[in-house]
Structure formats: structure tokens, C-alpha cells
């Protein structure tokens, strides 16, 4: 069963006194089954973003303890900083990582919120997926007016907190808690000390957009002299010169001509669509799920656009950075780098790397670490501050230091040669298949994306991508095969004195054997796929590298046979006749197919090198 993991990213309104932050993070590190991943203080913002991960119970306890400690140490009556805030613990989001549903996370967030409200007497608002009211889904709407607005806000029925007293807590303020998608806190730096320049671009980027102005001044929109207002019978469009006689007319115009929902845009800006008269006309931003503001960071001596990407699958870092570079250039500005605050999901950085490789006309079928490094360099993540991939990427595929694949080559060969039965043929079969995939990937990337290869680039790039995927899977299988064998041997050593112990031992052995069959079977299947890809590469790859494809196919064929041999030897001890017959038939077909394909492919290789 997959381990249940939740990420928690509380934001504390203290970024200058590290003794206070250390006391808060100490509370997190005291809790079992929780790991502190990152602490990112911002002196100018006077705010620290903390990231930790762990089991549901551990994360729940750590979050409460941290919020409690923050309420004891941070005095909001004395707080000043450039980032919007409303409490000592300003916001505390929970993010489902693995093995846990969003619904389970929502329940956990409510448990923490209830404790904070009842035990600490702090007003708590639920947001995002935990929100009890649709108008409270958006953090920016909840936080409007910030800490200073809380005394009056809490008196209003519509702003009664979800948990805790509807009374102003001067020292701790209020806290926002909920479940959200993974949020990437992403800052883009500019070569200017003018905050208005950064804000001007931020307003163009963010989903909620900006107030519309006329006549439009270029390149700096904020210099446009007049902010448009809605008036009775006069409802201008924020994008063009259209003016509706009713709001409904303008809503219809925006939908048909500009393809967006004006009502939603107004709500996003805290405007009641039924009472728009006297309010500023809104111009939509360029990106959904994007929040952005401009500010000055004294530490870097430059202006920054501070961005929250609340759904990176829809709006990515590269999308926003590319548009920012364009908008900056129009204003005579230069992007001088970007930074990620806290952690970034592995898929987000991986896709960024692939995006830039494709833009450069380079293959994406290369090792993952090379793709990630391309992303870091292309996004300029080390131009502003340090960025360590190993420390900052959440979900980064990792290999245990004790794993076979972590050994030096000579140590691994020595380990195979020792008198212990594992690692044995199954692990070597997986290694053979992985090497076969690597060679076909190499030839594909060596050939593609050159002058005159345009017609075959798609074929070879796809082959390389698939080879990398199989290679990574088979590398994992090197250890999986040995682990499966060891699990079976451990089951075999279980006590068998009583009938119950015998039954438990037999079931454990059967499951261990079936696993010991499925791992090498997968090795054989994956290795056959490598041979199939090699057929494509031998057809379209560089003729000077055809022998590399031949060697790779031969290695993959060894992976097929090695996997099959390990399946068959383990079937002898399995009494499930249907399962055994099914496996034997599968192996027979795999071997026949692999043999025919390899012989045909090697024939092509040999005919070409003997000409």
C-alpha cells in the first residue's frame, strides 16, 4: 500500500528574526513521521515560507504546534512587511502528495482549523478546496484589507470566521487554512528599482487583471491618465472601445468577442456584479491560476514580480516567464533571473526542461538530470539565488544509497560475483535491457535535430523518449528483482510449527513467488519493447552508429531471455496451475517474438557493415 503523505506550507509573518523562526520550526521537527524540507525567509517581505511533509497525523500535529508557537512569538501589532498578510500564521495550506485523497486532506484541514480556533482563540477562515462558501475559495478575497481591516471585518456577518471567535485577536490576527493544489511560489527579477514597473507587468499577468484606463499609454499602462468607471447606462469593456447600455450587454460582448466571463472577473476583484456603478472597469489578465504583485527586494537591489501559480498544469513557470520577458522588453526592461520560493514539483520542472529543449530543437530523450538542469538554466533559477535540484524538487526520483544501482560499476560486478544468490540473473537481465535502451536512445539523439533530418526528427525523438522511460524502469528493476527474491527467502524462514503459522507461511511464500515471477516478466516485456524501438532506430538512425543499435538489441534480447529464465525457474514452486500455464504461454510468445525480431535486426546490421 502506498504511504500516505501530505505537504504543509505555512507562511509566518516573520522573516527577519531567525531565532523566532527557529523556535517555530523546532516545533515541527519534534513531531514523529514529519520531515522539514525547506525554510525560506524574506526580510523585505518580513515573511517566512516553511515546507514540511509527513503522515496525516504527523502533519496535523506539527501544523497546530507551529501555529501555536507563532501566535506566542509574533506580535502583529508591530508587524510591517511588503507582502499582504492578516495573521502571525498568515496561511496554512495542506497539499495531498501521495496515497491520500483530497477529501481526506479537507477533513484534516478542518480538524486543525477547529483546534486553532477553539484552543488558541484565533479566527480561522477555510479557503480553496476546504472553503465552506464559494466566495471564500480565493485567498486574495479573504485577505482583502489585510490585518488592519480585521477589527471591522469581524463585526460583519458575512465575514464570520469558519472556526474560532468572531473577535479581533490583536496579537495573532487571523489565519487561513485549507487544501489546495500544489502552489509554486515563483518570483521574476527585473533590472529596475522602480516598483511601478514590476507592478505594471504583474497586473498584466495575473488572472484578476487590472483597472482599465483610457486613453491607453504605451508601453506603461499605469501611466494611462483615466481609470474607467461603470455608470448608469454606461458599461465600458475593459479590452476595447465597446460600451454597453447595460451590464448584461457588456457581459455578452466579453464572452463573444474576448472569450471570458466578466461576472467571474468582477467577483475575482471583489466587485458585486449587481452593484457595479461607481466601480472601476476591469481588464482581464493573461493567465488563469496566476496571482502576481510587484515589489522591491532590497536584498537584491531590484524590483521583482512575485507570482503564485495555483495550478501549474494549466499555467506553467515557462509560460509566465516567456510572457514576462516579452512585456519587459516592450518597456525597455530585462528579466535578470527568477527564483522558486520553497519547493517545486518534479513534473513542473521536468516539463519546463522539455519545453526549452524542444524550443532549442534538441531531443528530450536524455537523462532526467540533464532535463532538469536545462530547466534551471533556462528559467534562470541560479541567477537570483542558489538552487539545488536535490534539495528543492519535491518528488524527485531518488535511489537509496544502499541500492545496487548506487554502487560503482566495479563494486556491483564484485557483488554479483560473490557466493550469495542475489543479485543474480534477474538483476543482470534488467541491467542488460536498460543498457540496450540506452544505446538506442543515444543513436536516436545523435541522429535527430540536425540539418536535413526534419522528416525523421519526430520518429527518432519519440524513440529516444520511450527509451529513457524504459531505461529508468529497468534500472529500478535491478533492485526490484533482488528484493523480490529476498522477500521470498524471508517468507520461507517464517515459523511453521502450528497450523496457523504454516498457513501464514505458505501464503507469504506464494505471494513472494508470484512477485518474484512478475518482476522478471516485466523485465522481459520491457526488453522486448527495446528491441521493437531498435527496429525503428536501425532504419532511421545514423548509419555510422548502426553497430551501436545492434549491440543494444543484443543486450535487450539478453534482457528478454534472462527475464524469461527467472520466471520459469520460479514457476516450479507455485501450485496455482492456471497462473503457471498463463505465465508459460506468455513467456513462450515473448521469446519467439524477441528471437525473430533480433535475428532480423542483426541481419540488417551485419549486411550494412559488410558492404
N, C-alpha and C positions, 0 to 999 in steps of 0.2 A: 504494500500500500504506500502511495506517495505521501511523504511527510507534509504536514500542514504548516505552511509558512506565511506570515503576514509581515509586511513592511510598515513601519510607522515613521512619519516625518514631521515631528513637532517643530514649530517655529517659535522661538523665545525672544521676547523684546529686550534683549541684552546682547550686544556684540562687542563691548569694549573691555569689560571686566572679566577676564578669563577665570578668575577664582570662583566667580559666581557660576559660570558655565560649567566648570569642572565639578562643582558640587551637584549640579543638576544631572550631568552625565554619569556621575558616580552612582546616583540612584538607579539609573538604567542598568549599569554594569553589575550591580549587586544581584539582579534577578537571574535565576537559572533559565537556561534554554533561550537566552536572548544574546545577540551579538551587536555591539555598537559598530556601525560601519563607517560613519563619517560625521565630523563636526566642522561646520563651515561658518565662522563668524564674519560679520561685516561691520566694521567700525563706523563707517559713514551712515549705514542703514540703522546701526545700533540694534542689530538683529542677528540671531544665530539659527541656522537650519541644522537640525540633528537628524541623522538617519540611523535607525536600528531595525533589526529583523529577528524573527523568532517564532516560537509556537504561539497559538492564540492566547493561552492563559498567561504565558510569559510576557507577551507584548502588552496585554491588557494591564497587568500589574505594573510593568515598567512605565507605561504611559501615565497611569494615575500617579505613581510616585514622583515622576518628573514634573508633572503639572503642580502637584502639591509643593514640591521644593521650590519651583519657580515662583509660586504665589507667596512663599515665605521670604524669598530673597530679592525679588524685583518689585520696585515701587513705581507704579505707573504715573503717579502724580509728578514724578521727576524725570519721566522718560521723554527724550527727544531723539528723532532719527528721520531719515529721508524716506523710509518705507512705510506705507499705510499699516496701521495696527490698531487693535482695540483691547488688547489684554496682555498680561505677563506671558501667558502661553497664548499667542495670538490665534493660532490654528493648529489642530492636531488631526491630520488625515491618516486613515488606515488604508493600505493597498493590498489586496489579495495577490499573493505571489504564486503559490502552488498548493495543490491538494485541498483548497478551501474555496467555497463558493462566495459570491458577492453577498448573498443573503446571510450567510453565517457571519461575514465581516460586519454587515449592518447591525446585526444583533449585538455583536461585541462592542461596536461603537456606542450603542445605546447604553450598554452596561457601564462603560467608562464614563459617558456623559452624565448618567444618573448619579454615579458616585461623586463626580466632581461637583455637581450641583448641590447634592444633599450634604455631603461631608465637608466640602470646602466653601460652601455658600457662594459659589461663583455662577453667574448667569451663563448658561450654555445654549448655543444655537446649533442645530443639526443642519448640515449642508450636503451638497452633491447628492449621492445616491441614498444617503441617510435622511435627507430632508423630509419633513412631515408636510410641508407646504411647498408647492411648486415655486413660489416667489422667493423661497429661501435656498434654492439649489445653488445659486451663484454666490460665491464668496464676496465678490465685489459689491453686490447689492446689500448683503448683510453688514458689510463693513463700512458702508457709506456714512460719512460724518466722523468715523474713527472713534477713538477713546473719548474725545472731547464731547461727542454727541450723546454718549450713553446716558447721562442723568435724565435728559428729556425723553430720549428714545424709549427707555424702560418704563416710562409712565404711560405709553401708548399701548392699547390693547393689541394692535397688530404686531407689536414687537415684544410681546410677552415671550420670555425665553422658553425653550422646549424643556429644559430642566433647570433647577435652581431657582433662587428667588428673583422676582422682578424688581430688584432693588440694586442701586448703584454700589458696586464694590470698588471704592476709590483706589485701593492699593493694587488689586489684581485685575480690575477691569472685567472683561467678558471673554469667553473662549468659544471658538467654533470647532466642532468635532464632526467627523463624518467619513464616509468611504468614497473614494474616488479612483478613477483610472490613474495609471502612473503619470505623474506630473513631472515634466522636465523643466527645471528652473534654468533658464538659458539667457545669458547676457551678451550683448554685442557692443563692442567698444568703438568709438569714433575719434577721429583726430581733431577734436574740438573741445573747448572748455565751456561751450555755450549749451546750457541745459535745454533751451528752447528748440535748438536744432534736433537734439535727441528726441524730445517730446513730439516734435512735428512728425518725425518718421514713425515713432511709436503709435501715434494716433492713426496713421495710415495703415499700419499693420494689424492692429488689434481688432477683434471681432465687433466690439461695440462702436468702433469708428470714432467720429468726432462731430462737433457742431459745424454745420455748413455755413460758408461765408460767401459774400458777393461784394464787388467783383473779385474773381479768383486771382490772387497774386502768385506768380511763379518766380523761383522754384519753391519759396517758403510759403506754404498755405496759411500758416498762422498770421502772416502779415496782411492777409486779405482784410479790408477795413471793417466790414459789417457782418455781424452774425445774424443769420436769417431767423425770424420768429414766426411761429404759427399765429394767424389772426382769424377772426371770424370771417369765413368766406374766402380766406387766402391760405392755402396749404401747399407751400412750395415743395418740390422734390429736391433732396439734398445732392442728387447726382447731376441734374441737368436743369434747364430753364422751365420745365413744366410746372404749372401752378394749378392745383385742383381747387374747385369751388367747395368741395367737401373733403374730409379726410379720406373717406372711402374711395373717392376718385383717385387720390394720390396713392393710396394703398394698392389699388388695381394697377395703376401705372407702374409702380415699382416692381410689382410681380411680373407684369407682362414685358416690360422694357429692360429692367435691370436684374430680374430674376432673384429677388429677395423679398422677405416678409417684413414690411415696415412695422407692423404691430409688434413683432418679436424684437426688432431693433429698438423701438421705443421702450419696451419693457426692460431690455438689457441696460438701458440708460436711466432706469428709474422713473420713466415718464408714464403716467396713466393715460392710455390711448383714448379714454373718454373725456379727458381734460387736458388737451394739448395746447390750447390757446395761451399765448404768452411764453410758451416753452420754445427752446431753440430747436431748429430743424436739424435732423441728424443725417450724416453722410456715412454710409457703411464702411467698415474696414475690409481689408483684403483677405483675411484668414479666419476661418472658423476655429474654435477651441484655442484661441490665441488671446492672451491678455498682455498688455505692454504699457510701460510708462518710461519716461526719460528722467535721468538724474545725473548728478555729478559725483564721481568717485574720487575723493581727494587722494586716496592711496595710489591710484593710477594716474592722477592728474589729467583726467579726461572725462568726457561725457559718455554715458552708457545708456543703451536701451535695455531695460530689464524686462524679460519675457517669461511668461508661464505658458507652456504648451500642455494643455489639459487632455489632449488626445493626439499623441504623436503619430498614430496610424493614419490620421486624417491630415494633420498639418505637421510637417517634419521640420527639424532644425535646418536642413539644407534648403527647403522651400523658403523659409523665413530669411535665412542668411542671404540667399541669392537676391531676393526682392530688396532686402536692406542695402545690399551693395549697389543695386540699381538706383534706389531712391537717394542714397548718399551721393552717388556720382552726379545726379541731377542737381544736387545742392552744393557741389564743389567740395564734398567731404569724402573721406576714405575710411572704410572699415579697417581697424587696426588689430582685429582679432576677436575671438569670442571665448566665453567660458561657460562651463556647466557647474552649477551650484549643487553640491551633493552628488547623488548617483544618477547614472543614465542606464536605461535598459539595454541589454545586449542587442536585441533586434533593431533598436533605433540607431545605434552606432554602426551596426553591420550594414544596414540598408543605406546609410549615409555614405559609407565607404564604397559600396557597389554603385551607387548613383554617380559618384565622382569618377570612378573607374570607367563607367560606361560613357560619361561625357568626354573623357580623355581618349576614348577609342581603345581602351585597354581591357583585357579579359578580367572577368570576375571569378573565374575558376582557379583561384590561387588560395594559399593557406589563409585561414581566418585571421591570424595575427597581422598579416600583410594588409588585408582589407581594412581592419580596424585602424592600423597606422595611417592608411590613406585617409580615412575619415578624420582622424585627429589633425593631420597636416592640412587637409582641405578646409576644415572648419576653423583652423587657426586656434585650436584649443590650448596650445602651449605659448601663444603669442602674448597672452594677458597674464596667465599664472600657470603653475605647473599642472600637468595632467598625467596621472599614472594609470594606464589601462587596467593593470592588475587590481588596483585599489578602487577604481571609480565605476567599473562596469558591473551592474547587477545582472546575475545570471550568466556570467562569462563561463564558458565550458572550461572546467578545470580537471586536472588529473592529479590524483593523490600522489604524494611523494613516495609512497610505498608501492605504487603500481609498477607493473613490469615495464610499461611503456615509458616510465620516467627514468629507467636505467640507461646508463651509457651502453652503446652497442656491444662493446666487448664484455661488459658485466652481464648483459642479457644473454649473450651466447654462452658465457660460462654457466649461468644459472640453468639454461636448458641442458647443458652437458652433465649436470650433477646427477646423483643417483636417485633423486626424488622424482616421482612420476609426473609431477606438474611443475612448471609449464611443459606441455608436451605437444603432440602433433596438432591438436585443435588450435592452440595459440599460434603455432607456426603457420598453419593454414590461413588463419586470419591475417597474419603479417604478410604472407605471400599475396593474398588478394589485395591488401592495402598498397603494396608496392606496385602491383600491376595497374591499379587505378592511378597511382601517382605518375607512372610513366606515360600513360595515355593523356593525362592532364597536361603533362609537360609538353608533349608533342603538339597538342591542340593549341596551347597558348604560344608556343614558339612559332606556329604557322599563321595563326589568325591575326587580324588587325594590322596587316602590313599593306603596303601599296599594291593594289591589284588583287587583293583577297576578298573584296567586298561581298562577292556572291557566296562565299563559303564561311564568312565570319560567324553568321548566326548558327550554322551547323556545329562548328568547332567550339564556339563559346558555350553552347548548350552542353556539348560533350564534356568540356572541362568542368562546368558547374556540377554536373552529375557525378563526375569522377571524384571531385572534392567531397561531395556528400557521402559517397560510398566509402571513400578512404577514411573519413572521420568515424563512420560506423564500424568499419572493420578494425580500426585502431582500438576502439572500445572493446571489441570482441576478443582481442588478445588477452585482456584480463578477465573478461566475462567467462571465457572458456575455462580458464584455470579456477576461477571462483566457483563455477558450477560443479566442477569435479570435486573441489574441496568440500562443498556443501553436501554432496552425495556421501563422501567419506565420513563426514561428521554425523550424518544421519545413520550410517552403518555402525557407528560406535555407540549409538544410543542404547540404554539398558533394555534387556528383553527377558526379564525374569518372570514378570506377571503377564497375563493375557492382555491386559490393557497396555502395558509397556510394549508388548510385541506388536499390537495393532498400531500404536503410535509410530513405532519404528518402521514398520512396513509401509505405512502411508508416507512417512517422511522420505524413505528411500525411493518410493515410486515417484513422488514429486521431484525429488532430486535427480532421478534418472531422466525423467521427461525434460527437465530443464537442461540436463547435460546432452540431450538429443537436440533440443530446439536451437541452442546456441550455435553448434557447428552446422546445423541445417541452414540457418540464416547465413552463415559464412559461405556455404556452398552456393546459395541463391544469389547473394551479393557478388560473389566472384564470377558467376555466370553473366551477370549484368555487365561486369567489367569487360568480359570477352565480347559481348554484343557492342559495347561502345567502341572497343578496339577495332571492330569491323568498320565502323564509320571513320575512325581516325586513320586507319591504314589506307582508306580510299581517298581522303581529302588532305591528310597531313603532308608535311614537307617530306619529299622522297629521301632526303639525306638523313632523316630520322626514322626511317621505316623499320630499322632493326630494333630501335627502342620500343616501338609498338609490338614487335614480335616478342621481345623479351618480356614485356608487360603481359601479353596474352598468355605466354607460357607460365608466368608466375600466377596469373589468375586461374589457369587450368589446374595448377597445383593446389590453389585455394579451394577449387571445387572438389577435387578428389580427396584432399585432406579433410574437408568438412564432411563429405560422404562417409569416409572410413570411420570417422569418430561417431557418426550417427549409428552406423551398422554395428560397431562393437558394443555400443551401449544398449542396443535393442535386445541383445541376448538375455539381459536380466529383467526385461519387462514382460509381465504376464498378460498385459492388455492386448489381446490378439488383433482387434480392429485397428488399434493405434499402430502396432508393429507392421501390419500389412500396408497401411496407408503410408507409413514412412518409407518402407522398402520400395513401393511403387514410385513415390516422389523422387527418391534417390536414383532409381534406375533411369527415370526420364531426364533428370538433371545431368547425369553422367553421359548419357547418349547425346544429348543436345550439346553439351560442352565439348565433347570429343570431336563431333562433326564440325562445329564452328572453328575450333582451334586448328584442326588439320587444314581446313580450307584457308584460314587466315595465314597460317605459317607457309602454306604453299605459295600464296601471293608474295609474301616477304622474300622467300627463297628465290622465286622466279625473277624478282626485280634486282636482287643483289648479285645474281649470277650473270646478268646481261652485260 
